[in-house]
Amino acid sequence: MPGNQALTIDRDRGEFTLARLAGREESESVEQLKQLIESRLLRTDLVDILIELDNETDFLRHFASQGTYETRLAPALHRRNVLAALIAIGCNIGPQRMAAASPGLSYRDISRVADWSFSEETLRAAVIDLVNYAAGLPLSRIYGSGETCSADGMRFYVPVHVLASDYSPLLQGRGVTLLAHTSDHYLRFYQQAIPCKLREATFTLDALIEHDTELDPKTCFTDTHGYTEVVMATAALLSFELAPRIRDIKDQTLYKMDRHQHYPHLDPILTGTIRPHLIRQAWDEVVRVIASMRTRVASPSLILHRLGSYARQNSIYQALAEIGRVYKTVWILRYLDDETLRRRTGRELNKGEASHDLLRFLCFGKEGRLYGREFENQLHTFSCLAVLHNAVVAWNIKQIALLVERLRAEGHVISDADLALTSPLVRRHINPYGRYHFDLTRLERARPPEGSAGA
C-alpha cells in the first residue's frame, strides 16, 4: 500500500480515498481498424442474418409445429412464420405491423406461430444454440475466453398495470427491469425480467447456475446494484467470484478477523471485526442451502429473497453476511491495490452497457415501451430480443473474421491485440426496418449433418 500512488489513507479519520482512473485514448491503429471494419462490412437485412444463422445452427428446429394449423404448412413456410414472429415480438412492432410489412404474411400466420410455438423453453433453447455456435467461432476467443461475464439491468417502460411492473424513479413511471448477463465475447447467455423495486443482486447468481450453455463463467462483474455481502458469500461458496464496482467505495466498512491482529498500513481503515462464532453456529445449515442451489433444487434468487425477508432473526443469513464481509474486504483491497483489475472491471461492465445499446437498436417498435398486459408477454419479448441480439453478434463475429483475413491478404497489419479492442456489436450495416422479404428457397435447406454445429 505505501507504493500505491492512487490511494490515500487518512490515519486520523480512518478514511481512504482512491483517485479516479485516468482515461486512456485508443491508439491510432485501433481507431483505424474500427473504421475499416465498419466501412467494409456488408450491408444486410436482419431477416437475412437470421436465415443464415439458421442455416448454420438449425436453431429454428426448436419451434417445430405443434398445432393442427402449423402441421399443414410446408417446413419452409413454417420457418418463415417463426422468423416473422421473432422479429415482430423482439423488435416490438407486433404481429399486425409485421404482417403489413411482409408480403404474403397475415396477422393470423404470425400470431398463431407465436401462440403455439413460442415458450420460455423453446426460446431459451434457441438462445443456447446461438451462444454455443458463436462462442465456438475462432474470433470469439480473441474477444474473451468465456470465463467472465457481466450482469447489468436495463429498464423498459410498461405503461400498463401488470403484476411485475412498478414505479421506477429512473424512468419516472412504471417499468420492469431486464437483468441480462453478457459474456466477455458480448453474447447474452441469460436474461430475466424482475420488478424495478427489487435489488438486482438477489438475481445475479441465477444465470451462473442455470444458463445451460457451453460457457463456463467463473467471475461475474457487477455494479453496486448487483452486489451485497450475502450475495458475495453465496457466490464464493458456489465456486464463483462476484466482482463489483462499488459506488462510494470509501464509505465501505473493511473487516479483519481478529481485532488484536495489527496491519501497520491498513489498521486505520480496517474498522470492523468478523464474528466467526456466527459462522460456526450455522455452518451445517449454510452448507445445505448452498447444496440446494448447486443442485438446482431452488434458485439462488428464491432462497436469498426468503432469507432476506427476515434477516435479523435468521442465523443462516447472518452467517452468510459474515462470510461476505471477508470476501468483500479481500476484493476491495485487491481493487484498491491493482490498477489493472480496476480497468478490467470497467471494461467488462462496458461490454454489458454496449450490449444494451444493441438491444435498444433492435427493440425500436412503440418507442421501446412494452404494452403487453401479461407478464408472459414481457418474457417473450426479452427472449426474442436475446435471439436477435445473439444472431447479430454471431453474424458479426463471422463476418469480421472473414473481413480481417481479406484485409491481411491485402497487406494490412492487424494484430490480435488491436482486434480484441474492436466489438462485434457494430450495427450501422444492419437494417431491421422496412419491408421484410423471406427467401423460401433459402429456408428449404437440408438439416445439417450429425455432429455439425447446432445438430
Contacts in CASP RR format, 6 or more apart in sequence:
PFRMAT RR
TARGET T0000
AUTHOR 0000-0000-0000
METHOD contacts of the structure
MODEL  1
MPGNQALTIDRDRGEFTLARLAGREESESVEQLKQLIESRLLRTDLVDIL
IELDNETDFLRHFASQGTYETRLAPALHRRNVLAALIAIGCNIGPQRMAA
ASPGLSYRDISRVADWSFSEETLRAAVIDLVNYAAGLPLSRIYGSGETCS
ADGMRFYVPVHVLASDYSPLLQGRGVTLLAHTSDHYLRFYQQAIPCKLRE
ATFTLDALIEHDTELDPKTCFTDTHGYTEVVMATAALLSFELAPRIRDIK
DQTLYKMDRHQHYPHLDPILTGTIRPHLIRQAWDEVVRVIASMRTRVASP
SLILHRLGSYARQNSIYQALAEIGRVYKTVWILRYLDDETLRRRTGRELN
KGEASHDLLRFLCFGKEGRLYGREFENQLHTFSCLAVLHNAVVAWNIKQI
ALLVERLRAEGHVISDADLALTSPLVRRHINPYGRYHFDLTRLERARPPE
GSAGA
1 7 0 8 1.000
1 9 0 8 1.000
1 265 0 8 1.000
1 266 0 8 1.000
1 336 0 8 1.000
1 337 0 8 1.000
2 265 0 8 1.000
4 336 0 8 1.000
4 337 0 8 1.000
5 19 0 8 1.000
6 18 0 8 1.000
6 19 0 8 1.000
6 21 0 8 1.000
6 336 0 8 1.000
6 339 0 8 1.000
7 16 0 8 1.000
7 17 0 8 1.000
7 18 0 8 1.000
7 19 0 8 1.000
7 336 0 8 1.000
7 337 0 8 1.000
8 16 0 8 1.000
8 17 0 8 1.000
8 19 0 8 1.000
9 15 0 8 1.000
9 16 0 8 1.000
9 265 0 8 1.000
9 266 0 8 1.000
9 268 0 8 1.000
9 269 0 8 1.000
10 16 0 8 1.000
10 17 0 8 1.000
10 268 0 8 1.000
11 268 0 8 1.000
14 268 0 8 1.000
14 269 0 8 1.000
14 271 0 8 1.000
15 250 0 8 1.000
15 268 0 8 1.000
15 269 0 8 1.000
16 250 0 8 1.000
16 268 0 8 1.000
16 269 0 8 1.000
16 336 0 8 1.000
17 250 0 8 1.000
18 249 0 8 1.000
18 250 0 8 1.000
18 336 0 8 1.000
21 339 0 8 1.000
21 342 0 8 1.000
21 343 0 8 1.000
24 343 0 8 1.000
26 421 0 8 1.000
27 418 0 8 1.000
29 415 0 8 1.000
29 418 0 8 1.000
30 418 0 8 1.000
30 421 0 8 1.000
30 422 0 8 1.000
33 414 0 8 1.000
33 418 0 8 1.000
33 419 0 8 1.000
33 422 0 8 1.000
34 422 0 8 1.000
36 407 0 8 1.000
36 412 0 8 1.000
37 400 0 8 1.000
37 403 0 8 1.000
37 404 0 8 1.000
37 422 0 8 1.000
37 426 0 8 1.000
38 426 0 8 1.000
38 428 0 8 1.000
38 429 0 8 1.000
40 403 0 8 1.000
40 407 0 8 1.000
41 396 0 8 1.000
41 399 0 8 1.000
41 400 0 8 1.000
41 403 0 8 1.000
41 426 0 8 1.000
41 429 0 8 1.000
42 399 0 8 1.000
42 429 0 8 1.000
43 429 0 8 1.000
43 431 0 8 1.000
44 395 0 8 1.000
44 429 0 8 1.000
44 430 0 8 1.000
44 431 0 8 1.000
45 430 0 8 1.000
45 431 0 8 1.000
45 432 0 8 1.000
45 436 0 8 1.000
45 437 0 8 1.000
46 87 0 8 1.000
46 91 0 8 1.000
46 362 0 8 1.000
46 388 0 8 1.000
46 392 0 8 1.000
46 430 0 8 1.000
46 431 0 8 1.000
46 432 0 8 1.000
47 83 0 8 1.000
47 87 0 8 1.000
47 436 0 8 1.000
47 437 0 8 1.000
47 438 0 8 1.000
48 439 0 8 1.000
49 391 0 8 1.000
49 392 0 8 1.000
49 395 0 8 1.000
49 430 0 8 1.000
50 83 0 8 1.000
50 86 0 8 1.000
50 87 0 8 1.000
50 388 0 8 1.000
50 391 0 8 1.000
51 83 0 8 1.000
51 438 0 8 1.000
51 439 0 8 1.000
51 442 0 8 1.000
51 443 0 8 1.000
52 395 0 8 1.000
53 59 0 8 1.000
53 130 0 8 1.000
53 133 0 8 1.000
53 391 0 8 1.000
53 394 0 8 1.000
53 395 0 8 1.000
54 60 0 8 1.000
54 79 0 8 1.000
54 83 0 8 1.000
54 443 0 8 1.000
55 442 0 8 1.000
55 445 0 8 1.000
56 133 0 8 1.000
56 448 0 8 1.000
56 453 0 8 1.000
56 454 0 8 1.000
57 129 0 8 1.000
57 130 0 8 1.000
57 133 0 8 1.000
57 448 0 8 1.000
57 453 0 8 1.000
57 454 0 8 1.000
58 129 0 8 1.000
58 447 0 8 1.000
58 448 0 8 1.000
58 454 0 8 1.000
58 455 0 8 1.000
59 125 0 8 1.000
59 126 0 8 1.000
59 129 0 8 1.000
59 130 0 8 1.000
59 387 0 8 1.000
59 454 0 8 1.000
60 79 0 8 1.000
60 82 0 8 1.000
60 83 0 8 1.000
60 126 0 8 1.000
61 447 0 8 1.000
62 122 0 8 1.000
62 123 0 8 1.000
62 125 0 8 1.000
62 126 0 8 1.000
62 129 0 8 1.000
63 78 0 8 1.000
63 82 0 8 1.000
63 113 0 8 1.000
63 117 0 8 1.000
63 118 0 8 1.000
63 122 0 8 1.000
63 126 0 8 1.000
64 117 0 8 1.000
65 71 0 8 1.000
65 73 0 8 1.000
65 78 0 8 1.000
65 116 0 8 1.000
65 117 0 8 1.000
66 116 0 8 1.000
66 117 0 8 1.000
67 116 0 8 1.000
69 112 0 8 1.000
69 116 0 8 1.000
70 78 0 8 1.000
70 81 0 8 1.000
70 112 0 8 1.000
70 113 0 8 1.000
70 116 0 8 1.000
70 117 0 8 1.000
73 81 0 8 1.000
75 443 0 8 1.000
75 444 0 8 1.000
76 440 0 8 1.000
76 443 0 8 1.000
76 444 0 8 1.000
77 440 0 8 1.000
78 113 0 8 1.000
79 443 0 8 1.000
80 105 0 8 1.000
80 438 0 8 1.000
80 440 0 8 1.000
80 443 0 8 1.000
81 105 0 8 1.000
81 109 0 8 1.000
81 110 0 8 1.000
81 112 0 8 1.000
81 113 0 8 1.000
82 113 0 8 1.000
82 117 0 8 1.000
83 438 0 8 1.000
84 98 0 8 1.000
84 99 0 8 1.000
84 102 0 8 1.000
84 105 0 8 1.000
84 109 0 8 1.000
84 110 0 8 1.000
84 113 0 8 1.000
84 436 0 8 1.000
84 438 0 8 1.000
85 95 0 8 1.000
85 98 0 8 1.000
85 110 0 8 1.000
85 111 0 8 1.000
85 113 0 8 1.000
85 114 0 8 1.000
85 117 0 8 1.000
85 118 0 8 1.000
85 384 0 8 1.000
86 384 0 8 1.000
86 387 0 8 1.000
86 388 0 8 1.000
87 93 0 8 1.000
87 98 0 8 1.000
87 388 0 8 1.000
87 432 0 8 1.000
87 436 0 8 1.000
88 94 0 8 1.000
88 95 0 8 1.000
88 97 0 8 1.000
88 98 0 8 1.000
88 110 0 8 1.000
88 114 0 8 1.000
89 114 0 8 1.000
89 118 0 8 1.000
89 380 0 8 1.000
89 381 0 8 1.000
89 384 0 8 1.000
90 362 0 8 1.000
90 363 0 8 1.000
90 381 0 8 1.000
90 384 0 8 1.000
90 385 0 8 1.000
90 387 0 8 1.000
90 388 0 8 1.000
91 362 0 8 1.000
91 363 0 8 1.000
91 364 0 8 1.000
91 365 0 8 1.000
91 388 0 8 1.000
91 432 0 8 1.000
92 363 0 8 1.000
92 364 0 8 1.000
92 365 0 8 1.000
92 366 0 8 1.000
92 368 0 8 1.000
92 369 0 8 1.000
92 370 0 8 1.000
92 381 0 8 1.000
93 101 0 8 1.000
93 364 0 8 1.000
93 365 0 8 1.000
93 366 0 8 1.000
94 110 0 8 1.000
95 107 0 8 1.000
95 110 0 8 1.000
95 111 0 8 1.000
95 114 0 8 1.000
96 107 0 8 1.000
98 105 0 8 1.000
98 110 0 8 1.000
98 436 0 8 1.000
99 105 0 8 1.000
99 106 0 8 1.000
99 107 0 8 1.000
99 109 0 8 1.000
99 110 0 8 1.000
101 434 0 8 1.000
101 435 0 8 1.000
101 436 0 8 1.000
102 435 0 8 1.000
102 436 0 8 1.000
102 437 0 8 1.000
102 438 0 8 1.000
103 435 0 8 1.000
103 437 0 8 1.000
105 438 0 8 1.000
114 380 0 8 1.000
118 380 0 8 1.000
118 384 0 8 1.000
120 379 0 8 1.000
120 380 0 8 1.000
120 383 0 8 1.000
123 380 0 8 1.000
123 383 0 8 1.000
123 384 0 8 1.000
123 386 0 8 1.000
123 387 0 8 1.000
124 212 0 8 1.000
124 383 0 8 1.000
126 387 0 8 1.000
127 188 0 8 1.000
127 189 0 8 1.000
127 383 0 8 1.000
127 386 0 8 1.000
127 387 0 8 1.000
127 390 0 8 1.000
128 189 0 8 1.000
128 212 0 8 1.000
128 213 0 8 1.000
129 454 0 8 1.000
130 187 0 8 1.000
130 387 0 8 1.000
130 390 0 8 1.000
130 391 0 8 1.000
130 394 0 8 1.000
131 183 0 8 1.000
131 187 0 8 1.000
131 188 0 8 1.000
131 189 0 8 1.000
131 213 0 8 1.000
131 214 0 8 1.000
131 215 0 8 1.000
131 390 0 8 1.000
132 213 0 8 1.000
132 214 0 8 1.000
132 453 0 8 1.000
132 454 0 8 1.000
133 394 0 8 1.000
133 453 0 8 1.000
133 454 0 8 1.000
134 140 0 8 1.000
134 185 0 8 1.000
134 187 0 8 1.000
134 390 0 8 1.000
134 393 0 8 1.000
134 394 0 8 1.000
134 397 0 8 1.000
135 146 0 8 1.000
135 183 0 8 1.000
135 185 0 8 1.000
135 187 0 8 1.000
135 213 0 8 1.000
135 214 0 8 1.000
135 215 0 8 1.000
136 453 0 8 1.000
137 394 0 8 1.000
137 397 0 8 1.000
137 398 0 8 1.000
137 401 0 8 1.000
138 401 0 8 1.000
139 397 0 8 1.000
139 398 0 8 1.000
139 400 0 8 1.000
139 401 0 8 1.000
139 404 0 8 1.000
139 419 0 8 1.000
139 424 0 8 1.000
140 185 0 8 1.000
140 187 0 8 1.000
140 397 0 8 1.000
141 185 0 8 1.000
142 416 0 8 1.000
142 419 0 8 1.000
142 420 0 8 1.000
143 184 0 8 1.000
143 185 0 8 1.000
143 186 0 8 1.000
143 397 0 8 1.000
143 420 0 8 1.000
143 423 0 8 1.000
143 424 0 8 1.000
144 183 0 8 1.000
144 184 0 8 1.000
144 185 0 8 1.000
144 420 0 8 1.000
145 184 0 8 1.000
146 183 0 8 1.000
146 184 0 8 1.000
146 185 0 8 1.000
146 215 0 8 1.000
146 216 0 8 1.000
146 217 0 8 1.000
147 184 0 8 1.000
147 216 0 8 1.000
147 217 0 8 1.000
147 218 0 8 1.000
147 219 0 8 1.000
148 183 0 8 1.000
148 184 0 8 1.000
148 217 0 8 1.000
148 218 0 8 1.000
148 219 0 8 1.000
148 220 0 8 1.000
148 221 0 8 1.000
148 348 0 8 1.000
149 181 0 8 1.000
149 182 0 8 1.000
149 183 0 8 1.000
149 184 0 8 1.000
149 189 0 8 1.000
149 207 0 8 1.000
149 208 0 8 1.000
149 215 0 8 1.000
149 217 0 8 1.000
149 219 0 8 1.000
149 220 0 8 1.000
149 221 0 8 1.000
149 348 0 8 1.000
150 181 0 8 1.000
150 182 0 8 1.000
150 184 0 8 1.000
150 220 0 8 1.000
150 221 0 8 1.000
150 222 0 8 1.000
150 348 0 8 1.000
150 349 0 8 1.000
150 351 0 8 1.000
150 352 0 8 1.000
151 179 0 8 1.000
151 180 0 8 1.000
151 181 0 8 1.000
151 182 0 8 1.000
151 200 0 8 1.000
151 204 0 8 1.000
151 207 0 8 1.000
151 220 0 8 1.000
151 221 0 8 1.000
151 222 0 8 1.000
151 226 0 8 1.000
152 179 0 8 1.000
152 180 0 8 1.000
152 182 0 8 1.000
152 200 0 8 1.000
152 222 0 8 1.000
152 223 0 8 1.000
152 349 0 8 1.000
152 352 0 8 1.000
152 353 0 8 1.000
152 356 0 8 1.000
153 177 0 8 1.000
153 178 0 8 1.000
153 179 0 8 1.000
153 180 0 8 1.000
153 200 0 8 1.000
153 225 0 8 1.000
153 356 0 8 1.000
154 177 0 8 1.000
154 178 0 8 1.000
154 180 0 8 1.000
154 356 0 8 1.000
154 359 0 8 1.000
155 168 0 8 1.000
155 170 0 8 1.000
155 171 0 8 1.000
155 175 0 8 1.000
155 176 0 8 1.000
155 177 0 8 1.000
155 178 0 8 1.000
155 196 0 8 1.000
156 175 0 8 1.000
156 176 0 8 1.000
156 177 0 8 1.000
156 178 0 8 1.000
156 368 0 8 1.000
156 369 0 8 1.000
156 370 0 8 1.000
156 378 0 8 1.000
157 171 0 8 1.000
157 173 0 8 1.000
157 174 0 8 1.000
157 175 0 8 1.000
157 367 0 8 1.000
157 368 0 8 1.000
157 369 0 8 1.000
157 370 0 8 1.000
158 165 0 8 1.000
158 174 0 8 1.000
158 175 0 8 1.000
158 176 0 8 1.000
158 369 0 8 1.000
158 370 0 8 1.000
158 371 0 8 1.000
158 372 0 8 1.000
158 378 0 8 1.000
159 174 0 8 1.000
159 369 0 8 1.000
159 371 0 8 1.000
160 174 0 8 1.000
160 371 0 8 1.000
160 372 0 8 1.000
160 373 0 8 1.000
161 174 0 8 1.000
162 372 0 8 1.000
162 373 0 8 1.000
162 374 0 8 1.000
162 375 0 8 1.000
162 378 0 8 1.000
163 375 0 8 1.000
164 176 0 8 1.000
164 193 0 8 1.000
164 194 0 8 1.000
164 195 0 8 1.000
164 375 0 8 1.000
164 378 0 8 1.000
165 174 0 8 1.000
165 175 0 8 1.000
165 176 0 8 1.000
165 195 0 8 1.000
165 196 0 8 1.000
166 174 0 8 1.000
166 175 0 8 1.000
166 195 0 8 1.000
166 196 0 8 1.000
166 197 0 8 1.000
167 173 0 8 1.000
167 174 0 8 1.000
167 175 0 8 1.000
167 196 0 8 1.000
167 197 0 8 1.000
168 174 0 8 1.000
168 175 0 8 1.000
168 177 0 8 1.000
168 196 0 8 1.000
170 196 0 8 1.000
171 196 0 8 1.000
175 196 0 8 1.000
175 370 0 8 1.000
176 193 0 8 1.000
176 194 0 8 1.000
176 195 0 8 1.000
176 196 0 8 1.000
176 370 0 8 1.000
176 378 0 8 1.000
177 193 0 8 1.000
177 194 0 8 1.000
177 195 0 8 1.000
177 196 0 8 1.000
177 198 0 8 1.000
177 200 0 8 1.000
178 191 0 8 1.000
178 192 0 8 1.000
178 193 0 8 1.000
178 359 0 8 1.000
178 382 0 8 1.000
179 191 0 8 1.000
179 192 0 8 1.000
179 193 0 8 1.000
179 194 0 8 1.000
179 200 0 8 1.000
179 203 0 8 1.000
179 204 0 8 1.000
180 188 0 8 1.000
180 190 0 8 1.000
180 191 0 8 1.000
180 352 0 8 1.000
180 355 0 8 1.000
180 356 0 8 1.000
180 359 0 8 1.000
180 386 0 8 1.000
181 188 0 8 1.000
181 189 0 8 1.000
181 190 0 8 1.000
181 191 0 8 1.000
181 207 0 8 1.000
181 208 0 8 1.000
181 211 0 8 1.000
181 217 0 8 1.000
181 220 0 8 1.000
182 188 0 8 1.000
182 189 0 8 1.000
182 351 0 8 1.000
182 352 0 8 1.000
182 355 0 8 1.000
183 189 0 8 1.000
183 215 0 8 1.000
183 217 0 8 1.000
184 348 0 8 1.000
184 351 0 8 1.000
185 397 0 8 1.000
185 424 0 8 1.000
186 351 0 8 1.000
186 352 0 8 1.000
186 354 0 8 1.000
186 355 0 8 1.000
186 393 0 8 1.000
186 423 0 8 1.000
186 424 0 8 1.000
186 425 0 8 1.000
187 215 0 8 1.000
187 390 0 8 1.000
187 393 0 8 1.000
187 394 0 8 1.000
188 355 0 8 1.000
188 386 0 8 1.000
188 389 0 8 1.000
188 390 0 8 1.000
188 393 0 8 1.000
189 207 0 8 1.000
189 211 0 8 1.000
189 213 0 8 1.000
189 215 0 8 1.000
190 206 0 8 1.000
190 207 0 8 1.000
190 210 0 8 1.000
190 211 0 8 1.000
191 382 0 8 1.000
191 383 0 8 1.000
191 385 0 8 1.000
191 386 0 8 1.000
192 203 0 8 1.000
192 206 0 8 1.000
192 207 0 8 1.000
192 382 0 8 1.000
193 375 0 8 1.000
193 378 0 8 1.000
193 379 0 8 1.000
193 382 0 8 1.000
194 200 0 8 1.000
194 203 0 8 1.000
198 305 0 8 1.000
199 225 0 8 1.000
199 226 0 8 1.000
199 228 0 8 1.000
200 222 0 8 1.000
200 225 0 8 1.000
200 226 0 8 1.000
201 222 0 8 1.000
201 225 0 8 1.000
201 226 0 8 1.000
201 227 0 8 1.000
201 228 0 8 1.000
201 231 0 8 1.000
202 228 0 8 1.000
202 231 0 8 1.000
202 301 0 8 1.000
202 304 0 8 1.000
202 305 0 8 1.000
203 300 0 8 1.000
203 301 0 8 1.000
204 220 0 8 1.000
204 222 0 8 1.000
204 226 0 8 1.000
204 227 0 8 1.000
204 231 0 8 1.000
204 235 0 8 1.000
204 242 0 8 1.000
205 220 0 8 1.000
205 231 0 8 1.000
205 234 0 8 1.000
205 235 0 8 1.000
205 238 0 8 1.000
205 240 0 8 1.000
205 293 0 8 1.000
205 300 0 8 1.000
205 301 0 8 1.000
205 304 0 8 1.000
206 299 0 8 1.000
206 300 0 8 1.000
206 301 0 8 1.000
207 220 0 8 1.000
208 217 0 8 1.000
208 220 0 8 1.000
208 235 0 8 1.000
208 238 0 8 1.000
208 240 0 8 1.000
209 238 0 8 1.000
209 293 0 8 1.000
209 294 0 8 1.000
209 296 0 8 1.000
209 299 0 8 1.000
209 300 0 8 1.000
210 296 0 8 1.000
210 299 0 8 1.000
211 217 0 8 1.000
217 240 0 8 1.000
218 239 0 8 1.000
218 240 0 8 1.000
218 241 0 8 1.000
219 240 0 8 1.000
219 241 0 8 1.000
219 243 0 8 1.000
220 235 0 8 1.000
220 240 0 8 1.000
220 241 0 8 1.000
220 242 0 8 1.000
220 243 0 8 1.000
221 243 0 8 1.000
221 244 0 8 1.000
221 245 0 8 1.000
221 345 0 8 1.000
221 346 0 8 1.000
221 348 0 8 1.000
221 349 0 8 1.000
222 242 0 8 1.000
222 243 0 8 1.000
222 244 0 8 1.000
222 245 0 8 1.000
222 349 0 8 1.000
223 244 0 8 1.000
223 245 0 8 1.000
223 247 0 8 1.000
223 349 0 8 1.000
224 244 0 8 1.000
224 245 0 8 1.000
224 246 0 8 1.000
224 247 0 8 1.000
226 244 0 8 1.000
227 242 0 8 1.000
227 244 0 8 1.000
227 246 0 8 1.000
229 320 0 8 1.000
229 321 0 8 1.000
229 324 0 8 1.000
229 325 0 8 1.000
229 327 0 8 1.000
229 328 0 8 1.000
230 304 0 8 1.000
230 307 0 8 1.000
230 308 0 8 1.000
230 317 0 8 1.000
230 320 0 8 1.000
230 321 0 8 1.000
230 324 0 8 1.000
231 242 0 8 1.000
231 304 0 8 1.000
232 242 0 8 1.000
232 244 0 8 1.000
232 324 0 8 1.000
232 327 0 8 1.000
232 328 0 8 1.000
232 331 0 8 1.000
233 320 0 8 1.000
233 321 0 8 1.000
233 322 0 8 1.000
233 323 0 8 1.000
233 324 0 8 1.000
233 326 0 8 1.000
233 327 0 8 1.000
234 290 0 8 1.000
234 293 0 8 1.000
234 300 0 8 1.000
234 304 0 8 1.000
234 320 0 8 1.000
235 241 0 8 1.000
235 242 0 8 1.000
236 242 0 8 1.000
236 323 0 8 1.000
236 324 0 8 1.000
236 327 0 8 1.000
237 286 0 8 1.000
237 290 0 8 1.000
237 323 0 8 1.000
238 290 0 8 1.000
238 293 0 8 1.000
238 294 0 8 1.000
238 300 0 8 1.000
242 327 0 8 1.000
242 331 0 8 1.000
243 331 0 8 1.000
243 345 0 8 1.000
244 331 0 8 1.000
245 345 0 8 1.000
245 346 0 8 1.000
245 349 0 8 1.000
246 252 0 8 1.000
246 332 0 8 1.000
249 332 0 8 1.000
249 335 0 8 1.000
249 336 0 8 1.000
252 328 0 8 1.000
252 332 0 8 1.000
253 271 0 8 1.000
253 272 0 8 1.000
253 325 0 8 1.000
254 266 0 8 1.000
254 269 0 8 1.000
254 270 0 8 1.000
254 271 0 8 1.000
254 272 0 8 1.000
254 329 0 8 1.000
254 332 0 8 1.000
254 333 0 8 1.000
255 270 0 8 1.000
255 272 0 8 1.000
255 273 0 8 1.000
255 274 0 8 1.000
255 325 0 8 1.000
255 326 0 8 1.000
255 328 0 8 1.000
255 329 0 8 1.000
256 263 0 8 1.000
256 270 0 8 1.000
256 272 0 8 1.000
256 273 0 8 1.000
256 274 0 8 1.000
256 329 0 8 1.000
257 273 0 8 1.000
257 274 0 8 1.000
257 276 0 8 1.000
257 326 0 8 1.000
258 273 0 8 1.000
259 273 0 8 1.000
263 270 0 8 1.000
266 333 0 8 1.000
270 329 0 8 1.000
274 322 0 8 1.000
274 325 0 8 1.000
274 326 0 8 1.000
275 322 0 8 1.000
276 322 0 8 1.000
278 315 0 8 1.000
278 318 0 8 1.000
278 319 0 8 1.000
278 322 0 8 1.000
279 286 0 8 1.000
279 319 0 8 1.000
279 322 0 8 1.000
279 323 0 8 1.000
281 315 0 8 1.000
281 319 0 8 1.000
282 315 0 8 1.000
282 316 0 8 1.000
282 318 0 8 1.000
282 319 0 8 1.000
283 319 0 8 1.000
285 315 0 8 1.000
285 316 0 8 1.000
285 319 0 8 1.000
286 316 0 8 1.000
286 319 0 8 1.000
286 320 0 8 1.000
286 323 0 8 1.000
289 303 0 8 1.000
289 307 0 8 1.000
289 316 0 8 1.000
292 298 0 8 1.000
292 303 0 8 1.000
293 299 0 8 1.000
293 300 0 8 1.000
293 303 0 8 1.000
307 314 0 8 1.000
307 316 0 8 1.000
307 317 0 8 1.000
307 320 0 8 1.000
308 314 0 8 1.000
308 317 0 8 1.000
310 317 0 8 1.000
311 317 0 8 1.000
311 318 0 8 1.000
311 321 0 8 1.000
334 341 0 8 1.000
335 341 0 8 1.000
335 342 0 8 1.000
335 345 0 8 1.000
351 423 0 8 1.000
354 423 0 8 1.000
354 425 0 8 1.000
355 389 0 8 1.000
355 425 0 8 1.000
357 425 0 8 1.000
358 389 0 8 1.000
358 392 0 8 1.000
358 393 0 8 1.000
358 425 0 8 1.000
358 427 0 8 1.000
359 385 0 8 1.000
359 389 0 8 1.000
360 368 0 8 1.000
361 427 0 8 1.000
361 432 0 8 1.000
362 385 0 8 1.000
362 388 0 8 1.000
362 389 0 8 1.000
362 392 0 8 1.000
362 432 0 8 1.000
363 381 0 8 1.000
363 385 0 8 1.000
364 432 0 8 1.000
364 433 0 8 1.000
370 377 0 8 1.000
370 378 0 8 1.000
370 381 0 8 1.000
372 378 0 8 1.000
392 425 0 8 1.000
392 427 0 8 1.000
392 430 0 8 1.000
393 424 0 8 1.000
393 425 0 8 1.000
396 424 0 8 1.000
396 425 0 8 1.000
396 426 0 8 1.000
397 424 0 8 1.000
400 422 0 8 1.000
400 424 0 8 1.000
404 414 0 8 1.000
404 419 0 8 1.000
407 414 0 8 1.000
408 414 0 8 1.000
447 455 0 8 1.000
448 454 0 8 1.000
448 455 0 8 1.000
449 455 0 8 1.000
END
